[in-house]
Amino acid sequence: MSGLEAVLFLLWCGALTTLVVWLNRRKARKKREEQEAYVRLQSFAEGRGWTYEELAPSLVDAYQGSEPLPIKSSGIPGDNVVSGTHRGFGFRAFEYRYYNSDIDTNTTNVVVHSVWALNLGVEVPDLRVYRDGWLDTIQRGRAMKVGIPQLDEDFHIVSRDEERARPIVLGGLAEFLTSDPRALELPLRLHDGQLITWREGTALRSETFDEPLEYLVDAVGHLGIMSPARPPQAP
């Protein structure tokens, strides 16, 4: 090995070492920031008289059946769970986490979705409201058309019981969806006595906690079937 080759080799080794150190520090900093964020979330929840659990076994099973949660689940826990009462309604917010493997890069990433569920305390029909997209019919099934042009064009509404779901949409929810800008970002789902919304690819944070929760409570006032219910009990 010539002198120049030796110098280049040493430079390459130095650059590689620097990169490894930087990646390790970046990973450690990211983990530390995440831990600090959950400490803030716990303090935030307890400061409002709510409860915080780092892990709730089998929690996801109670909300299964529609994206971003699994269609069918068994024993899947909810992470960083906040439960309490807001404006007279019991609610639960939690993270659904799963591992996504990339064969091409031989890496495994953690995918995190945040879910907010408001306890309605009454039986409700199946109803899912999404912002309209190109692949909705393929991914989510045929949309339920309600005859309101703006609603039919801007949203993809799906139900397994259209006969019962249609009066809810026409009874006030349609006006809410077409007039509230939050509806363009936050989907809605009626399921098993719950009104649910979520943010995909987003961890639960104290700084962004309130908007989805307020959105759900505001939406309840346009369902025409509600009065405040007690907080949900842990499964």
trRosetta pair geometry for C-beta under 8 A, 3 or more apart (Angstrom, degrees):
i j d omega theta_ij theta_ji phi_ij phi_ji
1 5 4.7 -127 -168 92 85 125
1 6 5.3 107 133 -63 117 85
1 9 7.2 -17 -167 -13 143 145
2 5 4.6 95 53 8 78 103
2 6 6.9 -138 96 -7 41 87
3 6 5.6 -55 -150 34 32 113
3 7 6.5 32 153 -19 65 103
4 7 5.7 -53 -151 35 33 111
4 8 6.3 31 153 -16 66 106
5 8 5.7 -55 -147 40 32 111
5 9 6.1 37 152 -23 66 105
6 9 5.6 -52 -147 34 30 113
6 10 6.4 30 154 -18 64 105
7 10 5.8 -56 -150 37 31 110
7 11 6.3 31 152 -19 65 106
8 11 5.6 -53 -147 37 32 113
8 12 6.3 35 153 -21 65 104
9 12 5.7 -53 -149 35 30 112
9 13 6.4 30 152 -17 65 106
10 13 5.6 -53 -146 38 32 111
10 14 6.2 34 153 -20 65 106
11 14 5.6 -55 -147 37 30 113
11 15 6.3 30 154 -19 65 105
12 15 5.8 -55 -148 36 30 110
12 16 6.3 29 154 -19 64 107
13 16 5.7 -55 -146 37 30 111
13 17 6.3 31 155 -19 65 107
14 17 5.7 -54 -146 36 30 111
14 18 6.3 32 154 -20 64 106
15 18 5.6 -53 -148 36 31 113
15 19 6.4 33 153 -21 64 105
16 19 5.7 -54 -150 34 31 112
16 20 6.4 31 153 -18 65 104
17 20 5.8 -54 -148 35 32 110
17 21 6.3 30 155 -17 65 107
18 21 5.8 -57 -148 38 29 110
18 22 6.2 29 154 -20 65 108
19 22 5.7 -56 -146 37 29 111
19 23 6.3 28 156 -19 65 106
20 23 5.9 -55 -147 36 29 109
20 24 6.3 27 155 -17 64 107
21 24 5.9 -57 -148 38 29 110
21 25 6.3 26 155 -16 65 108
22 25 5.8 -57 -147 39 29 109
22 26 6.1 32 154 -22 65 108
23 26 5.6 -53 -145 36 30 113
23 27 6.3 32 155 -20 64 105
24 27 5.7 -53 -148 36 30 111
24 28 6.3 28 154 -17 64 107
25 28 5.6 -55 -145 39 32 110
25 29 6.1 33 155 -20 66 106
26 29 5.8 -53 -145 37 29 111
26 30 6.3 30 155 -20 63 107
27 30 5.8 -54 -148 35 29 111
27 31 6.4 28 154 -17 63 106
28 31 5.8 -55 -149 37 31 110
28 32 6.3 31 153 -19 65 107
29 32 5.6 -55 -146 38 31 111
29 33 6.2 31 155 -19 66 106
30 33 5.8 -53 -146 37 30 110
30 34 6.4 32 153 -21 63 106
31 34 5.7 -54 -149 35 31 113
31 35 6.5 31 153 -18 65 104
32 35 5.8 -53 -149 36 32 111
32 36 6.4 31 153 -18 65 106
33 36 5.6 -53 -146 37 32 112
33 37 6.3 38 152 -25 65 104
34 37 5.6 -51 -149 31 32 114
34 38 6.7 26 155 -14 64 103
34 203 7.5 -103 -136 -155 96 173
35 38 6.0 -58 -152 37 32 106
35 39 6.6 37 149 -21 65 103
36 39 5.5 -51 -151 33 36 115
36 40 6.6 37 150 -18 65 102
37 40 5.7 -53 -154 36 34 112
37 41 6.4 37 147 -22 65 103
37 203 7.2 65 121 117 146 136
37 205 5.8 -51 -175 -118 117 93
37 206 7.7 -165 -172 9 71 91
38 41 5.1 -43 -143 33 40 117
38 42 6.4 45 154 -20 65 99
38 54 7.6 62 171 -116 136 87
38 80 5.8 -108 -129 -112 109 124
39 42 5.8 -51 -151 34 31 111
39 43 6.4 29 152 -15 63 107
40 43 5.7 -57 -147 41 32 110
40 44 6.0 40 152 -26 66 108
40 205 7.8 16 89 -161 118 73
40 206 4.9 -113 132 10 98 138
41 44 5.5 -52 -145 35 30 117
41 45 6.3 28 157 -18 64 105
41 52 6.8 139 123 -128 86 136
41 80 6.3 23 109 -170 154 117
41 82 7.1 -113 168 -61 102 125
41 204 6.3 79 -131 119 149 95
41 205 6.5 -112 -78 -140 110 32
41 206 4.8 -160 -96 -47 56 92
41 209 7.5 137 -131 -66 90 135
42 45 5.9 -55 -147 36 29 108
42 46 6.2 18 160 -10 65 110
42 52 4.3 -179 -124 104 74 169
43 46 6.1 -59 -140 44 28 104
43 47 6.0 34 157 -27 63 111
43 206 7.7 -23 68 -81 81 155
44 47 5.9 -58 -149 32 22 114
44 48 7.0 7 157 -6 58 108
44 206 3.6 170 -41 -125 163 126
44 209 6.8 144 136 9 145 155
45 48 6.2 -73 -160 41 30 101
45 50 4.2 -88 -174 82 83 112
45 51 6.8 -39 149 87 123 11
45 52 4.4 129 71 -59 148 105
45 82 4.6 -140 -108 -130 135 111
45 84 7.1 -175 -163 -28 90 134
45 206 7.9 -120 -34 -101 71 100
46 49 7.6 53 -170 -74 36 15
46 50 6.8 -101 -75 65 29 65
46 51 7.6 49 -89 -112 71 31
46 52 6.3 -68 -45 -1 89 115
48 84 6.7 70 109 169 107 171
49 84 6.5 120 100 -143 73 128
50 82 5.5 33 142 -175 137 91
50 83 6.3 169 -170 81 94 38
50 84 3.1 -73 -113 -52 93 140
50 85 7.9 -169 -95 23 84 50
51 82 7.2 160 82 -152 49 48
51 83 5.0 -14 58 59 100 91
51 84 6.4 162 15 -65 67 84
52 80 7.5 -23 -164 -162 94 59
52 81 7.1 149 -157 81 45 55
52 82 5.6 -13 -101 -99 72 73
53 56 5.1 79 103 -59 142 92
53 80 7.8 168 86 -141 54 15
53 81 4.3 -8 59 57 98 106
53 83 7.6 20 2 1 106 107
54 79 7.1 -22 168 -157 53 69
54 80 6.4 -5 -139 -81 43 53
54 81 7.9 -24 47 20 6 80
55 77 5.3 5 -170 167 92 143
55 78 7.5 153 -156 81 46 49
55 79 6.0 -18 -101 -112 67 61
55 81 7.6 86 -144 -2 8 108
56 59 4.0 58 102 -49 112 131
56 77 6.0 155 76 -164 46 86
56 78 4.6 -7 57 57 105 96
56 79 8.0 -152 22 -71 75 20
56 81 4.5 22 -15 -18 126 158
56 94 6.8 -77 32 -118 126 143
56 234 6.6 -132 -146 -147 120 104
56 235 7.4 98 163 38 110 96
57 75 7.2 -31 -178 -158 88 68
57 77 5.1 -50 -112 -100 36 100
57 235 7.9 -123 88 83 70 105
58 61 4.9 -24 -179 11 81 126
58 62 7.7 87 137 -25 80 87
58 74 7.9 -27 -126 180 95 38
58 75 5.2 -50 -92 -124 88 38
58 76 6.8 82 -124 51 38 39
58 77 6.5 -11 -18 -88 28 56
58 235 5.9 -112 97 103 103 136
59 62 6.3 -51 -173 19 46 110
59 63 7.8 7 147 8 70 106
59 76 7.6 -82 57 102 59 68
59 77 5.9 48 19 -163 93 46
59 78 3.2 -60 78 -1 139 112
59 81 6.4 -147 -109 -91 171 141
59 92 7.9 -144 -166 156 123 142
59 94 6.0 -108 127 178 145 176
59 235 6.2 169 -103 23 56 126
60 63 6.2 -78 -160 50 46 94
60 64 6.4 73 145 -64 77 87
60 69 5.9 179 -167 -145 99 114
60 70 7.1 64 149 25 125 99
60 73 5.3 -47 113 112 107 164
60 76 3.9 -43 55 97 131 109
60 77 6.8 50 -4 93 100 10
60 78 5.5 152 -49 -65 74 81
60 94 7.9 -138 -74 107 73 136
60 96 5.5 98 -107 -115 123 105
61 64 5.7 -22 -147 -19 36 120
61 73 5.1 -137 -94 93 65 100
61 74 6.4 60 -101 -110 121 29
61 75 6.9 47 -51 -29 129 22
61 76 6.2 144 -48 41 76 82
61 235 7.4 161 65 168 104 171
62 192 7.6 -145 175 97 74 150
62 235 5.6 -151 -51 -67 130 139
63 69 5.5 179 110 -59 95 174
63 115 6.6 127 126 160 164 154
63 117 6.1 -118 -98 -78 134 147
63 191 6.8 93 -147 100 67 140
63 192 7.9 -145 -108 48 49 127
63 194 7.0 -69 -110 78 94 162
63 196 6.5 128 -151 -106 120 152
64 69 5.4 -136 -113 138 46 121
64 70 5.6 -26 -136 79 101 77
64 71 6.7 55 172 146 95 16
64 72 6.1 76 163 -121 139 22
64 73 4.5 -159 -94 20 135 100
64 76 8.0 111 -76 41 113 127
65 69 7.1 17 36 91 47 114
65 71 6.1 43 -128 -152 29 48
65 72 7.6 56 -82 -71 56 50
65 191 6.6 163 70 -145 132 137
66 69 6.4 46 71 53 50 94
66 71 7.5 65 -63 -104 26 61
66 128 5.9 -163 -153 -94 151 139
66 189 5.7 173 88 -135 151 149
66 191 6.9 -143 15 -76 129 145
67 139 7.9 -5 -17 160 151 113
67 140 7.8 -87 19 -93 124 97
68 96 6.7 167 105 71 99 136
68 113 4.3 -163 98 -125 145 167
68 115 7.7 -146 55 -72 99 104
68 198 5.8 -149 19 131 108 153
68 200 5.1 150 -69 -101 149 98
69 73 7.1 -77 170 -21 96 137
69 96 5.7 -139 -100 -106 79 169
69 113 7.6 -140 -63 84 60 143
69 115 7.0 31 -55 -81 111 150
70 73 4.3 114 66 -61 127 100
70 76 6.9 124 17 -9 131 162
73 76 4.4 -54 180 8 129 127
76 96 7.5 35 145 -143 126 93
78 81 5.0 77 112 -77 115 113
78 94 3.6 0 178 169 124 149
78 95 6.7 133 -173 59 71 48
78 96 6.6 -45 -118 -80 73 64
78 115 7.9 -91 -133 52 119 119
79 94 6.5 128 57 -177 41 88
79 95 4.2 -42 71 69 95 107
79 96 7.6 163 22 -83 91 17
79 97 5.5 19 3 -5 139 120
80 94 6.6 148 79 -146 61 59
80 95 5.0 40 47 5 105 116
80 203 7.8 40 52 -173 158 90
80 204 5.2 -178 111 57 127 129
81 92 6.5 -13 -168 -169 98 99
81 93 7.2 159 -153 84 49 49
81 94 4.3 -5 -104 -99 77 105
81 95 8.0 -118 -66 19 58 68
82 92 7.2 158 84 -156 51 49
82 93 4.7 -5 57 58 100 98
82 94 7.3 -172 23 -70 62 58
82 204 7.2 -174 -1 168 115 144
82 209 7.5 1 52 -148 164 133
83 90 7.7 4 -174 -173 87 90
83 91 7.1 -173 -144 94 51 53
83 92 4.7 -9 -102 -106 85 82
83 93 7.9 -169 -72 25 44 61
83 231 6.4 98 166 -178 98 121
83 232 6.8 -107 -145 62 117 90
83 234 7.4 -101 -39 -72 170 85
84 90 7.5 -161 115 -143 26 60
84 91 6.5 -12 66 57 62 84
84 231 6.4 -73 -178 -116 16 134
85 88 6.9 -9 177 -137 106 8
85 89 6.7 162 -154 80 70 30
85 90 5.4 -40 -96 -91 76 55
85 91 7.2 136 -112 13 27 80
85 231 5.1 -92 -64 -66 88 105
86 89 6.1 -29 67 62 67 82
86 91 5.7 -15 19 8 108 131
86 213 5.7 17 82 167 169 124
86 217 6.4 -110 111 -58 103 140
87 217 4.8 72 64 -156 140 153
87 228 7.5 -145 123 -102 62 123
88 228 3.1 -75 147 -108 107 153
89 118 5.2 11 148 -165 136 104
89 119 6.4 171 179 58 84 71
89 120 7.7 -9 -144 -91 117 42
89 216 7.9 -139 100 118 152 108
89 217 5.9 -173 26 -106 138 96
89 220 6.9 173 -74 -27 154 170
89 228 5.1 -122 -68 -136 62 81
89 229 6.1 37 -135 42 69 74
90 118 7.5 133 85 -163 50 55
90 119 4.0 -10 79 40 100 130
90 121 7.9 96 32 -51 112 104
90 229 5.8 -74 20 100 101 83
90 230 5.4 23 -33 130 135 35
90 231 3.1 167 -124 -109 115 37
90 232 5.1 159 137 -15 128 60
91 116 6.6 -7 -175 -173 121 86
91 117 6.4 158 -158 85 70 50
91 118 5.0 -29 -101 -104 95 60
91 119 6.5 -147 -80 2 38 82
91 213 6.3 79 165 -135 171 104
91 216 7.3 120 -113 86 128 148
91 231 7.3 -58 21 -129 39 80
91 232 7.5 11 -159 4 5 105
92 116 7.8 167 90 -154 43 45
92 117 5.1 -9 61 60 86 101
92 119 7.6 66 -4 -40 91 100
92 232 5.4 -57 -28 49 119 132
93 114 7.0 8 -177 -178 99 93
93 115 6.8 176 -150 91 56 52
93 116 4.7 -13 -102 -104 94 72
93 117 7.4 175 -81 20 44 66
93 204 6.1 138 143 -132 110 134
93 209 6.9 118 114 -152 172 96
93 212 7.8 118 -114 88 123 124
93 213 7.0 -62 -61 -74 131 108
94 114 7.7 176 94 -150 30 57
94 115 5.7 -15 62 60 73 96
94 204 7.1 -78 -163 -48 15 152
95 112 5.5 -23 -165 -161 117 98
95 113 6.9 144 -157 74 63 43
95 114 5.8 -36 -99 -97 70 62
95 115 7.5 154 -102 16 20 81
95 203 6.3 -4 -107 -142 134 63
95 204 5.1 -121 -57 -8 98 110
96 112 7.5 146 75 -156 48 48
96 113 4.8 -15 58 62 97 99
96 115 6.0 48 -14 -13 107 123
97 110 5.8 -8 -165 -174 109 102
97 111 6.9 155 -152 79 55 53
97 112 5.3 -13 -100 -101 85 72
97 113 7.9 -173 -74 25 41 66
98 110 7.6 159 83 -152 26 60
98 111 5.5 -16 64 57 75 101
99 108 5.3 1 -174 -178 112 110
99 109 7.2 149 -156 77 61 37
99 110 6.1 -39 -100 -99 64 58
99 111 7.4 161 -109 12 13 84
100 108 7.1 153 76 -158 41 60
100 109 5.1 -25 64 66 95 89
100 110 7.7 153 18 -108 83 10
100 111 5.0 63 -18 -28 121 117
101 107 7.5 173 -151 92 56 39
101 108 5.0 -25 -99 -102 72 81
101 109 8.0 171 -85 21 25 67
102 105 4.6 11 112 42 123 97
102 106 7.2 -59 91 -1 77 14
102 107 5.0 3 50 58 110 81
102 108 7.5 -165 17 -80 73 32
102 109 6.9 42 -17 -4 108 105
103 106 7.1 19 -165 -75 31 53
111 201 6.9 -58 -159 -101 83 67
112 201 6.9 78 69 -149 65 28
112 202 6.9 -111 105 79 95 19
112 203 4.9 12 125 -82 149 73
113 198 5.9 18 168 179 108 122
113 199 7.0 177 -161 87 68 48
113 200 5.1 -25 -116 -122 103 52
113 201 6.7 4 -89 -27 68 31
113 202 7.0 43 -136 44 41 65
114 198 6.2 164 89 -156 54 70
114 199 4.8 5 56 52 104 94
114 202 5.1 -59 6 94 114 90
114 203 6.5 90 -58 174 111 14
114 204 4.6 141 -120 -73 116 75
114 212 7.7 167 119 14 114 163
115 196 6.5 -13 -170 -165 98 107
115 197 7.7 165 -153 89 55 39
115 198 4.6 -20 -103 -102 66 103
116 196 6.8 159 85 -152 54 56
116 197 5.3 -5 58 61 102 82
116 198 6.9 -175 20 -80 69 49
116 212 4.5 157 6 126 149 121
116 213 5.5 -137 -156 -78 146 67
116 216 6.0 -140 121 -29 120 142
117 194 4.7 -14 -170 -169 104 129
117 195 7.4 149 -158 74 54 41
117 196 4.7 -13 -104 -101 78 89
117 232 7.5 9 107 -17 112 153
118 194 6.5 139 67 -162 47 68
118 195 4.5 -17 58 60 107 93
118 196 7.4 -161 20 -72 70 42
118 213 7.7 130 -73 -146 105 65
118 216 4.4 166 -26 151 135 134
118 217 6.7 174 -117 -69 150 63
118 220 6.7 -107 123 -59 151 126
119 193 6.7 10 -156 137 66 98
119 194 6.2 -36 -101 -104 45 76
119 229 4.9 -118 119 91 94 126
119 230 7.1 -54 110 80 141 47
119 231 6.6 126 27 -151 147 27
119 232 4.6 178 -71 -54 137 92
120 124 6.1 48 72 -35 157 130
120 193 5.2 -150 58 -176 92 61
120 194 6.4 -171 3 -96 94 20
120 195 5.8 91 -52 -18 113 94
120 220 7.1 -178 -107 -125 95 114
120 225 7.6 29 -179 101 130 103
120 226 5.8 -89 -151 -112 96 108
120 229 5.9 99 155 -6 17 143
121 193 6.3 89 -54 -169 8 114
121 227 7.8 -60 68 72 130 72
121 229 2.9 179 -26 -115 128 136
121 230 6.7 99 -90 25 129 68
122 193 6.3 160 64 -126 29 87
122 225 6.1 -146 89 146 148 106
122 226 6.9 -150 20 -103 130 61
122 229 7.6 -146 -17 -73 74 133
123 193 6.4 -45 -95 -76 33 86
124 127 7.3 -81 152 15 106 108
124 168 7.8 63 -157 -88 95 158
124 190 4.5 -111 136 178 132 118
124 191 7.5 -34 80 -8 114 10
124 192 7.8 -41 50 25 93 9
124 193 6.2 149 9 -88 98 32
124 194 7.9 -130 37 39 134 34
124 195 7.8 74 -5 -67 177 77
124 225 7.0 138 -101 96 92 152
125 159 6.4 28 139 -160 113 123
125 160 8.0 -160 176 64 87 73
125 161 4.5 -124 -156 80 112 122
125 164 3.7 163 -74 105 144 116
125 165 4.5 -134 106 -66 136 75
125 168 6.9 -161 42 -5 113 138
125 190 6.5 48 77 106 54 135
126 159 5.4 143 98 -153 81 70
126 160 4.3 20 69 33 147 97
126 161 5.5 112 37 17 91 96
126 165 6.9 -57 79 -68 53 127
126 190 6.6 171 -147 89 21 89
126 191 6.6 39 -120 -100 69 68
127 157 7.2 -16 -166 -168 87 94
127 158 7.7 150 -156 82 41 50
127 159 4.9 -11 -100 -96 62 106
127 165 4.5 153 -85 -136 107 120
127 168 6.5 -95 -59 78 164 141
127 169 7.4 -173 -147 -56 137 97
127 188 7.6 -11 117 116 97 98
127 189 7.0 169 91 -152 59 43
127 190 4.1 33 46 33 97 114
128 140 7.1 -136 103 -165 137 124
128 157 7.2 161 84 -154 54 48
128 158 4.6 -13 61 61 104 95
128 159 7.1 176 19 -74 70 55
128 187 7.2 6 -175 171 80 117
128 188 7.3 172 -152 93 40 58
128 189 4.8 2 -110 -110 76 85
128 190 7.7 -129 -62 30 46 65
129 155 5.8 -15 -165 -174 89 129
129 156 7.7 146 -158 76 42 50
129 157 5.3 -7 -106 -106 73 81
129 173 7.9 -146 -63 161 154 125
129 177 6.6 -114 -177 -109 147 140
129 183 7.7 -43 135 -159 129 103
129 187 5.9 173 90 -163 65 72
129 188 4.3 13 48 53 112 96
129 189 7.3 -154 24 -69 68 47
130 133 7.1 -58 137 4 120 103
130 136 6.4 176 88 -126 135 121
130 140 6.5 -139 10 -75 149 173
130 155 6.7 144 76 -163 43 73
130 156 4.6 -21 68 62 100 98
130 157 7.7 -173 27 -75 66 38
130 158 7.6 18 5 2 106 105
130 187 4.9 -8 -104 -118 60 121
131 154 7.2 -50 -147 163 67 74
131 155 6.5 -65 -115 -111 31 63
131 156 7.4 15 98 15 19 91
131 183 7.8 146 -79 144 88 66
131 184 6.0 70 -105 -161 125 48
131 185 7.5 14 -46 -88 140 15
131 187 6.9 -105 -8 -79 76 85
132 136 6.2 -81 -152 -19 54 154
132 143 8.0 5 -112 -94 96 153
132 153 6.8 -91 -6 151 165 38
132 154 5.6 -161 4 172 118 23
132 155 5.6 -127 -42 -97 89 7
132 156 4.8 126 -104 -36 62 88
133 136 4.8 127 59 -45 79 97
133 156 6.8 -64 23 -13 70 139
135 138 5.0 -57 -171 48 77 113
135 139 5.1 62 131 -15 96 113
136 139 6.0 -69 -135 49 26 98
136 140 5.1 -34 -172 34 70 117
136 143 6.8 36 124 -60 126 109
136 156 4.1 -116 -178 -112 154 167
137 140 7.1 -61 -100 57 13 75
137 141 7.0 -47 -157 136 48 12
137 142 6.2 30 -140 -95 91 45
137 143 6.8 -73 -89 -19 82 88
137 156 7.8 -132 -58 -142 58 130
140 143 8.0 48 98 -75 111 73
140 156 6.2 100 76 136 144 131
140 158 5.3 -133 154 -41 106 154
141 158 5.3 99 71 -136 108 130
142 158 7.5 128 79 -116 44 91
143 152 7.5 124 131 -150 133 73
143 156 4.8 -104 -99 -150 118 70
143 157 5.8 78 -163 49 86 57
143 158 6.4 -79 -115 -71 49 72
144 157 4.8 -72 54 102 95 97
144 158 6.3 151 -8 -107 97 25
144 159 5.5 8 -37 20 150 99
144 162 5.2 177 -122 -119 129 112
144 165 6.9 27 135 97 177 129
144 166 7.1 -136 167 -84 132 86
144 169 7.7 -180 108 -21 126 163
145 152 5.2 35 -138 -121 81 123
146 151 5.9 -30 56 100 119 135
146 152 6.5 -161 40 -66 71 94
146 157 7.0 10 -24 56 114 152
146 166 6.5 166 -115 -141 97 86
146 169 5.3 -117 -100 120 153 137
146 170 6.1 -170 -171 -67 123 92
146 174 6.4 -142 110 -92 152 134
147 152 7.3 91 -25 -42 9 132
148 151 4.0 43 88 23 112 117
148 152 6.2 156 73 -16 56 90
148 170 8.0 167 -30 -108 123 78
148 174 5.3 110 20 -173 164 138
148 178 7.3 -109 143 -45 132 148
149 152 5.9 -63 -139 42 25 106
149 153 5.9 15 167 -14 65 114
150 153 6.0 -63 -143 41 25 106
150 154 5.8 -1 169 0 65 119
150 178 4.9 80 111 -132 128 129
151 154 6.5 -68 -131 47 21 94
151 155 5.6 -35 -172 34 62 116
151 157 7.5 6 161 -22 102 132
151 169 7.7 125 173 177 152 114
151 174 5.0 -44 -79 -149 154 97
151 177 6.2 77 -119 88 98 126
151 178 5.6 -78 -70 -60 82 117
152 155 7.4 -63 -103 55 12 76
154 177 8.0 167 92 143 118 105
154 178 7.2 125 50 -109 142 80
154 184 7.7 -61 176 -104 120 85
155 177 6.1 -8 -50 162 155 140
155 183 7.6 -40 -85 156 125 115
157 165 8.0 171 162 144 112 130
157 169 6.6 58 -167 -107 159 144
159 162 4.9 135 80 -81 117 58
159 164 7.9 -154 169 67 139 77
159 165 3.8 -114 -126 8 164 165
159 166 7.9 -141 44 -45 158 64
161 164 4.6 -2 135 36 114 109
161 165 5.8 127 90 -22 72 98
162 165 5.5 -65 -131 47 32 108
162 166 5.7 45 169 -40 71 103
163 166 6.6 -42 -145 15 17 112
164 167 7.2 -57 -169 29 36 102
164 168 7.6 29 144 -12 63 109
165 168 5.7 -62 -162 36 46 113
165 169 6.4 41 149 -20 77 106
165 190 7.7 173 -119 53 99 137
166 169 5.8 -56 -150 36 35 110
166 170 6.1 16 161 -4 70 112
167 170 5.9 -63 -136 50 31 100
167 171 5.3 38 162 -34 68 117
168 171 5.7 -55 -134 33 22 115
168 173 5.7 30 145 -4 76 135
168 190 7.5 0 134 -32 166 163
168 223 5.8 -9 -155 -153 102 76
168 224 6.9 -164 -128 46 62 105
168 225 7.0 -37 -110 -17 103 126
169 173 5.0 -77 -127 68 40 117
169 174 5.3 66 166 -52 75 94
170 173 7.9 -1 2 44 17 85
170 174 6.0 14 -104 -8 36 132
171 222 7.9 150 105 167 75 65
171 223 7.5 45 88 -179 116 30
171 224 4.5 -72 138 8 131 153
172 175 5.9 -55 -159 35 46 110
172 176 6.4 45 148 -20 73 107
172 221 8.0 -107 145 122 140 58
172 222 3.9 -156 134 -169 106 75
172 223 6.8 -112 73 -48 115 11
172 224 5.4 138 15 -38 130 107
173 176 5.4 -57 -150 37 38 115
173 177 6.1 36 156 -21 71 106
173 219 7.2 41 -126 -167 89 89
173 222 5.1 131 -85 125 49 108
173 223 6.2 39 -65 -94 106 56
174 177 5.9 -56 -146 36 29 109
174 178 6.3 11 162 -5 64 113
175 178 6.3 -67 -144 45 26 100
175 179 5.9 2 165 -2 65 123
175 222 6.8 -145 66 -149 92 131
176 179 6.4 -78 -141 46 21 97
176 180 5.6 -3 176 -4 67 123
176 183 7.2 134 131 -60 75 139
176 218 7.5 161 -153 135 125 92
176 219 6.0 129 147 -124 152 66
176 222 4.0 -167 -39 30 139 177
177 180 6.8 -57 -117 40 18 96
177 183 4.5 157 -146 -159 62 162
177 188 8.0 -106 -94 9 110 136
178 183 7.6 -54 -48 70 21 153
180 183 4.9 95 83 -15 92 104
180 215 7.7 139 152 -138 140 89
180 218 7.2 143 -118 123 154 135
181 184 5.7 -36 -171 14 57 115
181 185 7.9 34 145 -1 69 99
182 185 6.1 -67 -164 44 49 99
182 186 5.4 -8 160 22 88 117
182 211 7.0 -167 -126 174 128 102
182 215 4.8 -142 140 -111 149 122
183 186 6.6 -72 -113 60 29 78
183 188 7.7 -31 -130 -22 87 114
186 197 4.7 17 177 -167 108 134
186 198 7.8 148 -152 48 78 34
186 199 7.5 -47 -109 -72 83 81
186 211 7.9 -165 -54 131 142 98
186 212 5.8 169 -125 -115 141 85
186 215 5.3 51 77 139 161 166
187 197 6.1 161 75 -137 55 75
187 198 6.7 -18 55 43 102 81
188 195 6.8 -23 -162 -170 97 89
188 196 7.2 130 -163 73 47 52
188 197 5.8 -30 -96 -84 54 90
188 216 8.0 149 -120 -109 95 73
188 219 6.3 -172 -112 -166 139 164
189 194 7.9 13 103 103 87 93
189 195 7.4 153 78 -159 48 44
189 196 4.4 -27 64 64 99 103
189 197 7.4 163 17 -78 80 41
190 194 7.4 160 -154 83 43 51
190 195 6.0 -19 -99 -102 67 68
190 196 7.8 177 -79 18 19 83
191 194 5.3 -24 72 62 75 97
191 196 6.0 -15 29 3 113 127
195 216 5.4 147 110 -159 112 101
195 219 6.4 -177 173 92 144 120
195 220 6.2 -156 14 -79 164 89
195 223 7.6 -119 -85 -55 138 149
196 216 7.8 2 -110 -112 11 127
197 212 5.0 -158 92 -162 125 106
197 215 6.2 -4 3 93 169 124
197 216 5.8 -143 3 -70 116 100
198 212 7.7 70 -84 -147 14 149
199 202 4.0 -30 122 47 115 137
199 208 7.9 -21 6 136 169 130
199 212 6.8 -116 -30 -64 106 142
202 205 8.0 -86 168 2 93 104
202 208 7.6 -78 171 99 130 149
204 209 6.9 52 -173 -99 82 92
205 208 5.0 51 71 31 103 93
205 209 6.6 -138 91 -48 46 83
206 209 5.4 -31 -141 -14 31 126
208 211 6.6 -42 -171 21 66 111
209 212 7.6 -82 -179 39 35 95
209 213 6.6 14 150 -7 72 124
210 213 5.7 -75 -153 46 38 110
210 214 5.7 33 159 -20 79 110
211 214 5.9 -57 -143 38 28 108
211 215 6.2 34 156 -25 63 108
212 215 5.3 -53 -147 33 33 119
212 216 6.6 36 156 -22 65 100
213 216 5.9 -51 -154 30 32 110
213 217 6.8 24 153 -12 64 105
214 217 5.9 -58 -148 40 34 107
214 218 6.1 33 155 -18 68 109
215 218 5.8 -58 -147 39 27 110
215 219 6.2 29 154 -22 64 108
216 219 5.6 -57 -148 34 30 112
216 220 6.7 40 152 -30 63 98
217 220 5.6 -42 -154 19 35 118
217 221 7.5 39 151 -20 58 97
218 221 6.1 -52 -168 24 38 113
218 222 7.7 19 145 -6 63 106
219 222 5.9 -69 -164 40 45 105
219 223 7.0 56 143 -40 72 98
220 223 5.6 -45 -155 9 42 118
220 226 4.9 -64 179 65 100 170
221 226 7.5 -94 -83 63 33 125
223 226 5.5 65 68 -15 118 113
226 229 8.0 -83 -158 -26 92 99
